[in-house]
Amino acid sequence: MFEPYTPAPPTAPPQSILLLHRERYTLRSHGLHWSGYPGALLHSGLGMMLARVSPALFAVFIGGEDARAGESSRPRPWWMLPPLDARLAFAPGDDLQLDLLFANPQPHWPQDCAQALHALGAAGIGKARGRFSLVRHESVPWDVAATTAPGGGPAPLTDMLESARHGAEGIRHLGVQLLTPLRMKGEHGLVQQAPSALLLV
């Protein structure tokens, strides 16, 4: 009699392999006006321009045909922190900041995204086709000194978690304030009600 086959659980790589890099892009308005949520406009605009200037990175960040059809569920190796300025219009010369966070980044990712943002600013964004220029982009060291890699490079996730654990002693409650609209997917598609703490984390 054969023993029932039980597949071995997948072996995850050590957390120390997962590196996080934060890049800040400073944008200068040329009469920029948001015609919707900044995060959504910048996210879709960046994806559109990446498809033009760096198809290889577009495939990594967004996906191929399966993603365009809405069928891809693999985790994305990047996150966007849009400008958190409440203004809808910016005078020419006003600066605003956009942060991109990369997981296990390749060295060319920040520059490829810079080229895409430069192209997006020249083409215009939103219904009003508000334009901007990319002034500069730079690596942002993590706020916690213990987690900052030399030169402000990628920080090992294990160091970040360990630092956060020591700083959280005695904390019993945690609040979350959403500054931008939240769109989440669960096992059964888009989450339509308040998510559980497990899903949120």
N, C-alpha and C positions, 0 to 999 in steps of 0.2 A: 504494500500500500504506500502510495506517495504522500509525503507531507504536503499540506496546502502551502502554496507559494505566497510568501509575504514579502512584498518588495521592501528593500531597505529604504529608510527615509533619505532624501537627498542631503548630501553633506554641504553645508553652507561654508563659504570661505571665511577665515577669521575676520572678525569685525575690523581689525587693524588694517586690512586691505582696503576697506571702504574709506576713501579720502573725499573730503568736501572742500571745494574751492569757491570763494565768493568774489565776483568781479563787479565793480561799480562803473556804470556808464553815465557820464554827465551830458545831458542834452540841452541845447540852447534853442529857445523858441524863436521862430520867425513868424509869429502871429499864430501860435498853436492854439487850437480850440478843440476840446473833447466833445465829440458828438455821441458819446456813450461812456461806458466804464473804461478808464484808462488801461486797467489790466487786461481786459478782453481785447481792446483795440491793439495794444502793443503785442500781446501774445499772438494774435492771428497775423498781424503785420510782420512780426519777426519770422514766423513760420513761412509766410509767403515769400519773403525775401531770401530766407535761407535756401528755399527750393531753387532760387535763381543763382545765387552766388556760391553756394556750397551744397550741392545735392547730396553729397556723402553725409554731411552733418545733419541735413534735413532728415535723412533716412534714420539716423540714430536718435534724433530728438523727437520727431513726429511719427515716422514710420513710412512705409511704402504704400502701395495701393490698398492694403488691408486697413491702414489707419484712415485713409480717405473715405473708405466705406463704413467707418465707425466700428470695425471689427477687432481692432487691436486692443488688447488689455494688458500688455506688458508694462512694467513700471518705466516711467520716463527718467532719464538720468539728469534732469535739470528742473529748476524751479525759478519762478520769476517773482521778485518783490517790486511791484509797480510803484511809481511815485505816489506818496500818501498825502499829497497836497490836495486840499479840498476845492481848490479853484478849478473852474471849467475852462477858463481862458487865461493865456499867458501873453504878456506884452513881448514884443520883439526884444531880445536880449536877456529875458528871464531864463534862468537855469533850473533844471529839475533833474532828479537822479533816479536811475533805474538799476536795480541789482539783479544779477543772474547768479544762481548757485548751481554748481556742477558736481555730480557724483562721479568719482573715478575719472577725472577729466583727462583728455588728451591735450597736449600743449597748444594745439592750434585752435581749440574751441573758443577762447575769449576773442581772438583776432577775427575768426570767421563770423562771430556774432557782431563784432564791431562793424565789419563790412556790410552785414545785413542791415544793421541799424542805420548806417550811413545811407544806404540805398533807400530805406524806408523814409528817412527824413527828407530826402530829395524828391521822392514820389508823392509824399503827403499821406496823411493818415485820417481815417474817418470820412464821414460824408462831406465835411468842410475842407478836406484835403489840407489840414493844418501841417505846416512844414517845420522842421527843426534840423539842426546840424549836430553831429557828434563832436563834442569838444575834446573829450579824453575818456580813456577807460583805464582802470587801475585795479590791482588786486587789493582786497580789503582784508586785513588781518582780523581774526576772530577776537571778540572783545575780551574773552577770558585768556589771560596771558599764558596759562598752563596749556592751552589747547592750540596756541599759535605756532605753526611750523616756522622754521627759520626763513626769513625773507618774506613772510606773509603768504607762503605757499599753501597747498592743501593740508588740512589738519586731519590726523587720524580720528575716526569717529569714536574709538574707544577712549581716547584722551578727553574728548568733549563730554562724553557721557559720565566719565569718572568725575570730572570737574563739576558737572551739574549735580551729581549725586551728593557731593560734599556740601554744595551750596543749598541743598534742599532739606537739610536736616530740620526736623520740627514742623515742616509744612504738611498740613493735613488736607487742604482744599486748593483747588486750582481753577481759576476762571479763564475763559477764553472770550476775547472781544474780536468780532469780525469787522475788519476795516474795509474789506472788499467783499463782493458777493462770493459765496462758497458753492462750488459744484462738486459733488462727491459721487463716486460710483461704488456700489457694493456688489454682492454676489448676484443680485437680480437686477442690475442696471442702476440707473440714477436713483440716489437716495431722496425720497420725497418728504421725509419727516426728520425730526431731530435725531441725529445719529447717536449710537451708544458710545460710551467712552472708549471702548475697545476699537470700534471702527474709526473713531476720530483720531486716536493715536496711531 
